[in-house]
Amino acid sequence: MTDLGIPGAESGSEGLGIKLPAFAPLRYVLEDRRPAYERRYNQDVAGAGGGASVFRQLDREESLTALLRVNLLKRMESSVHAFALTIGRQLEVVEALIARIDAHDDSVTAPSIDDLDDDDPAFDQLGVGRSVRVLLSDADLVRWRQDLAEDRDRLARLHAQAESVTAERDAKLADLKELTAAKLAEPFNPGNSKLLVFTAFADTAAYLYEELRADYPRYMALVTGSGRNKTTHPKITSDLGSILTAFAPRARSRPEALSDEEEIDLIIATDCISEGQNLQDCDCVVNYDIHWNPVRIVQRFGRIDRLGSPNAVIKLVNFWPNMDLDTYIGLERSVSGKMMLLDVSATGEENLIEAQAGDQMNDLEYRRQQLETLQSRVVDLEDLSSGVSITDLTLNDLRLDLARLSPDQREVLSKQLLGTYSPIFASDDFPPGALFVLRAATPSAERSIAKGDPLFPHALIYVGGKGHIILPHSQPKRMLDLLRLAAATPADRQAEAWLCFDAETKGGDAMETWQALLAAAIRGVTGKAEERAVESLFTSGGIEGAGGESGLDDWEVVCWLAILPPV
């Protein structure tokens, strides 16, 4: 990791000495005006045991500034380039706010905050902020500007130091260049020069791509999932499927017509491809920065550590920060107690760090042990199963996929008929069977789905060819990831699957096999409901009712995937 010479940076986020006052406007509201802002922005919520509590916006802002400081250090760990960009953006925000304060005319009588709606144009002239608006006349502008000026000076100094570390002086980048050169000179497996580099930040990925492309003698690509994919291959478009197929033609069944086309040997990517991709043509993964969650590291490695790999040797290379591991984990500990912020300001539903009390899943000491283990050896995903972070169980990445759809694409989806289906051939990721997306159509069926299920009233379930449950409906993310993977099936392979399916079902007239699997799927959903009802007898919080009898008529098949035995 490049040393910027920042005193105290190695001891935690506070070592940066940045107060980030631009992101905490309520901190500077005058005492006699504060009650009006508390009435406007504080939120009453139900507390434990049926009581009530208050989420104070001021506390949320203080937590946000703590998170921003930690993010600065995470970006500095990733690359000096990403750190400089973030510092520069924050410096622009500070300078713009100072200009607003300097231009404020305190001789103008401002209205009361109680008399203004959030979309009142008066805020644009007399106040600052977006979701939280503060009138400049209600703030202690002298103290606020003083803190802003101090932050501006510190940020400017940090920005100048970061900018001075050019690519030629970046020791971490030099190590990566040395690794890529060594991989080309002495492949781990004969003839295999492929390398997959992961980083958490798109800015870092773009920086590495630009700095490596000039000297790297083979074709390479950048994959960030944000529409900024690039490749040096002149015959390959920048879409994800084309890049990954050129990188791993064997694993992704590249058409024979393209077999003579030169391949991509180096991909620099963010975590947009850390799940659901078969890239086992490659034999080395590099983690250019370390994710908070050790499971994410293993997931990245899982792109190449898969059944069907032709490589006798596969390697994982981690770039660890040059700080004591306890200090590194301390960055998370320093804000974990304040993470209630994310419950309200992010999704309003999930806390990204804290889980229920006593949940080993988020125990920091356990996380430290996992990271220490990864420093010395690679662990199977099963070994880390009890340490999976709640962030890996959310559907945020899939929601982002949906958000990226154009209005026309959304309209096409809305017009899809119920029961839409498609066949594919079984593979390492897809055992033979069927994956159903169901929707509860009656109250009886709705009772089969757990309270608070994020997909309610829908349920996904993967049934094997003999009617056994491969993935229960309590694991929707894994199945959604599989559906995403199935959508990348090559067109020629898809056409073969349709021919086999039509022959087996006599053009759709003989569907008894798939009807039996659908019945098994519905039994699998309702059976889980009965299990929850039994378990609730022995837990506090009341008894949960069973799903009741529900059959084929109680469910709608939104869509389904037929997984045929390979031919």
N, C-alpha and C positions, 0 to 999 in steps of 0.2 A: 504494500500500500504506500502511496506517495506521501511523504511527510511535508505538510505545509508549514510546520513550525508554529502551530497555533498553541499557545500556552494553555494547558488545562484541557485541551480537546480530548486527550486520552482518558480523562477521568470522568467523562459523562457530558450530558448536554449542557449543564450549567456552565461548564468550562468555557463555552463560547462567549459568555457574557452578554448575550443578546436578550433583550426584554420583549421584543416583538410587540410594541405598543400599538402598531397599526392594526393588529388583529384582535385587540381587546379594548374597543372603544368604551364599553361600560365601566372599565376601570377608572375612567377619568370623568365620569358624570358627577356633577356637584352633589353634595350630600342632600341639600334640600330639594333637588330634582329627582333623586334616585327612586323614591317611592312610585312615581309615575311610570318609570321604565320597568320597575319590578312588576307592576300590575300588567304591563303590556307584554312582557317577554318571559316572565317566569311561568312555569307550568305545574299545575297540580296533578299529581299522579297517585294511583292507589299504591299503598305501601304493603309490607308484609303483614299478614294477619288481618287484613281488611282495613288497616288504618290509612292515613293519607300523608303524603310528603310533598315537598316542593323541589323541582329542578330549577335551580337558580341559573339564569343566563350568564351571570358574572362568573359563576363556577365553571360553566361550560367553556367560556372564553379562556379562562386560565388553563384549563385542561388542554384546549386546542393549542395554545402557545407552547405547552410542554411537548405535545406531539410534533409540532413543527420543528422544535429544536432537535428532537430525536431524528426526525426525517432528514435534517441537515447532515447529521453525523452518518446516517445510513447512506446518503448520497455521496458523502466524502469517502466512505469506505468503498463504494462502488467505483467511482472514478473522479478525478479532480475536475474533469470536464463537466460532469453532471452537477457537481458541487458548485462550480463557478456559475453555471446557468441559473441554478436556484438562488444563489446569493444575488445575482444580477436582477432577477425578477423581484425579489423582496426589496432590493434597493430602489427599484422603480416605484414600488407601492409606497414606500416610506417617503420618497421625494415628492410624489404626487400629493400625499396627505399634508406634508409640510407646506406645499404651495397653497392648498386649500385653506389651511389655517392662517397663513400669512395674508391671504386675500379676503379673509372674513371681515366684514364690516360690523363691529359690535354696536354701532349706533342705530342699526335697523332693529326694530322691535320684532322679535320672532314669536310666532304663535306657540301655544302650549302643545307638548307632544300628545296630550289627550285629545286635541282637536284635529289631529291629522290622521288620515288613512295611510296605509303602507304605500299606496300608489300615488299619493298626493305629489304633484310636481314641485311643491314647496321644498320637499326634501332634497331635490337635486340642486337647489340654490342655497339652502340654509343648513343642510346636514350632510352626513357621510354614512356609508354602509349600504348593504344590499338587503339581506334578510333581516338584519338588526340595524335599524336606523337610529342615529343619534344627532340631535340638533347641536351645532357647534356652540350656540348660545347657552346650552345646558352643560357644557364641559369646562373643566379647568384647563384652558388652552395653554396657559403658561407651563404647567407641569407636563402636559401632554407633548407640547412642542419640544421641551427640554429632553424628554425621554426619546422622542423621535430623532432629535439631532444626535444624541449619543448613539442610538442604533445606526443611524446613517453613517457616522464616522467608523463604527466597528465594521459594518457591512462593507463599506468602501475599502477598508484596509484588508478585510478577508478576500474581497473580490480581486483586489490588486495582487495579493499573494497567490490566489488560485490561478489567475490569468498568467502569472509569471512562470507557472509550471507548464511549459509547453510539452508537446508530445515527445520532443527530444529529451526532456528531463523527466518524463514519467516512467519511474522505475517499474511500476506494475505493468504498464503497457509493454515495456521492454521484455519483461518476463514472459508475457503472452507471445510476443514475436519470437522469442527464443524457443518456446514450446512448439509453435507451429512449424518453425524451421526444422527442429529436431524430429518432429513427426513425419515430415516429408523425407528427411534424410534416412531415418531408421524407423520404418513402420513397425507397429506392434505385431501386425499380421502381414504376411507377404502381399505386397501390392495394394494395401489399404491405407490411403492417406487421408481418410475422412475424419473430420473433427467437428464437434457440436459444442458451441460456447453459449452458456446461459448467463444472463444478467437480469436483475430485477427491474431495471430502468431503461426505457426506450432511448433516452438521451445517451446513456452509456453505450448501448448497442450501436447507435448511429455513429458515435465517436470511434468505436473500435473498427467498424466497417470502413470508415473513411481513412483511418490510419493504416489499416492492413492491406487495403486493396491495391495500393501502389506497388508494394513489394511481393505480395503473395502471387506465386506463379501459376496457380490453378484458378478455376472458376469458384466464386464464393457468392454468398447471398446474405441479405439482412431480412429478418422476419420479426416484426414488432406487433402485428395484429391491429395496428392503428391506421392502415391504409398507406403506410410508408415503406412497404417492402421494396427491396432493391436486389439486383443481381448483376454480376459482371458477365454473365453468360449471354451472348448476343442473340441466341435463338430461343431463349426461355422468357416468357412473360413473368411479371412480378406477382402474379396471384399465388396464394399459398399452396394450392394443389400442385401447380407446375414446379414450383421450387422444391417442395418436399419429394416429389417423384423423381426429379433430376438428382436429388441428393441420395435417395434410397430407392433406386429403381427395382431392386429385387424384392424388398419388403413390401413395396406398394404396387407390385405387379404392373410395371410399365409395359405398354403395348409393344409387341415385337417390331412394329413399324418404326419405333423410335430407338431401337436397340443400338444403333450405330452412333447415336447422338452423345457427345461428350457430357460427362456428369459434373455436378457441383460437389466440391470436396470440403468446403468449409461453410458452415452456417453460424451466424451470430444471431441469437434470438432472445426474446423475453419469455416469460412463463406462459405466453399464449399457446405454445406447443409443448408444454411440460406434461400434458395429459392427453391420452387418446390418440397418440400418433405412433405408428410402427416405423422406426428408423434404424432397425438393427443391422443395416448395411454398415453403419458407422461403428467404430470400436473404441471411441474415446469421447467422454463428456467433460467439459470444463465448467465449473461454477466460478465465474469471475467475481461474484460477490455471494455472500452467505445469507440465505433466507432465515427469518426468525424461526421458522418451523422446520425441524430436521426432516420431517416427512416430505416436504417440498424438494429437498435435496435428493432424496431417494426417488421421488417421482420423476425428476429430471433424468436421473440415471436409468430409470425404467424405460426410457425411450429406446435404449440400445440393449439393455440387459433383459432380453426377451427370448422366448422359445423361437427357434428357427434362425437364430443368429449364426452366420457362417464363420464367425471369428473364434479362434481358439483362445484369444486373450482380449479382454475388454478392460478399460481403465476409467477411473473417475479422478479428476484433478480438482482440488478445492483451493481457491485463493483466500486464505484466512486473513482477517485484519491484524495489524501489528499492535494489538492490545491484549492484555490479559483477558482470558475467557470470562472470568468472573465479572470483570468490568464491562465486557460486552453484554453479558446477560443483565447487568445492572442497568443498562439503558432501557431495557424493557421493564424492569422492576420499578424504575423511577416514575413511570407513567401508568403502570398497571392499576394502581389504586385509584386513578382518576378516569378510568376508561368508561365510566358511566356516560361520559360525553357522547360516545358513539351511539349509545342507545337512543339518543334523542336527535342528534345532529346528522347522523348518517342514515341508517335505514329505519330507525325507530323501533327495531325489532331485535337486533342481535348485537351483542357485545363482542368485539373482535378479539379481545384478550382474556377477559374474565369469564369464567364459567361458574356454575353453581359451586358453592362452598364445598370443599373436600373433593372436588373433581380432579383426579390425577392428570386429566387430559391437559390442564394448563398449569400444572405445578412447575414453578420456575427451576427448582432444584432438579427435578426430573428432566426438564428441558436442557439444563446444563450438562447433565450426564449424557444425554443423547448426543449433544454437539461434541463433547469430548470423545465419545466413541467414534463419531464420524471422522474425527481428526486422525484416527489411527487405523480405521478399517471401514469397509463398506458393510452396511447391515441390510438384511432383507426387510422388505416392507412389513412383513408379519412381525418382525422383532420390534417395530415401532408402533404397532397397532394401538397400544394403549396410550400413545402420545400424540395421536392425530389431533391437530388443532381444529377448533370449530370453524376457522376460516376455510378449511378444506371441505366442509360439509354444507356450505352455502351455495346458492345458485347465482351468485353475482356475475360470474363470467358468462353464464348463459343469458342472463338478463341483458348484459351488454351486447351480446350477439343480436338479441331481439331489437334493442334500441338502434342498432346500426342499419336495420332494414329500411329501405326506402318506402314511401307511401304506396307505391305500386306493388311492391313485394308483400306488404301487409295486406293489401286488398286481395291479392291472389290467395294468401293463406286463409283469409276470412271466408273465402268461397269454396274451400276444400270440402268435399262431401264426407260425411261420417263413414267410417269403415275403410278409408283409404289405406292401401297396403302395398308392400313391395317385398320381393324375395331377395335374399343374398345367400351366398354360400358360407358354410361354417368355416371358422378359422380359429387361431389360438385365442383371439378375443371373443369369438362368438361360437359357443357350443351349439349344436343343433337344437332347435326348438322354436319358440316364438316369443317376441317381446310385445306386450300389449299396452296401449295407452287407453285407459278406461275412464269413463265419467259416470259418477253416481247419478241416476235418473229418478230415484225415489228416496224418501226419508229412510227407509230400511237400508238401502245401500249406503247412504250418507253416514249412517251410524257405524258403518264398517271402517271408516277412516278416522284416524286419531284426531283429537281436538288439537288445533294449532298446526295441523299439517300444512306446509307452505304451498302444496299443490291442490288443496281441497277446492272443489269436489272431485279432483282427478286422482287416479292411482296408476302407477306404472308397475308392471310385474313381468319377470322373465321366467318362462316355463320351459323345462327341458323336454326333449322328445318323448320321454316316458311319463310326462305329467308331473315330474318333480320340480320344485322351485329352485331355480338357479340364483336369482336375485329377488328378494322380497320387495314389496312396495315401500318398505321403510328405507330403501336405498335409492331414491329417485335420481340423485346426481350421477351415480355410476351409470344408470341406464340412459340418462339424457346424454352423457358423454359418449356412450356406445352408439346412440342414434346419430350423433354428430359424426362419429367415425364412419358409420354405415353410409352416410350421405356422400362420403368421398370415394365410394366404390367406383372403379373405372367403368366407363360406359359399356365396353365390350364384355366385361365380366358380368355386369348387370343383365345384359341381353341373354347371356348363357343361362343365368339363374331363372329368368322368365320362361325360357324354353323348357327347362326342367320342371318348373312349377306347373306350367300349363299341361305338360304331359302327365304329371303325377295326379293332377286334379281334374283331368279331362276337360280342360278349358274352364275350370271353375265350377263344374257340376258335381264333383266328388270332393266335398270339403269336410267330410266326417272327421278326418284326423285333426284338422285345425279347430273344428268345433269342440272336439274333446279337450284340446289344449286350452281353449278359451274357458271351458267349464272348470278346468283345473286352476286356471288363473283366478277366477272369481272365488273358488273355494280357498285359494291361498290368501286372498284379501280378507274374506270374512273369517277365516281361521285365525288370523292375527288379531282381529277384533276380539274374538273369544279369549285368546291368550291374555290380552290386556285386561279384560274383565276379571279373569281369575287372579292376575297379579295385583289388581287394585284391592282385592280383599285383604291383602297383607301389607298394605302401605297406607300412610296417612293421606288425608285430602279427599276422602270420599270414595265411593264405589263407582266404577265406570260401567255403564251398561254395555252389554254385548251388542254386536252388530245386528243380531237377529237374522232370520232366514232371508236370504236374497239370492236370486238366480239370474239367469240370462236376461229376463225381462226387466230387471231392475238396473241394468247397466247399459250404457252406450259405448260402443267401441269407436273411439275417436280415430285411431289409426293403429296399425300393427305391422310388425316386421317378421316375415317368415324366414327362418334360418335353416337352409337346406343342408343335408349332408354333403360334404365336398365330393366332387367328381373329378 
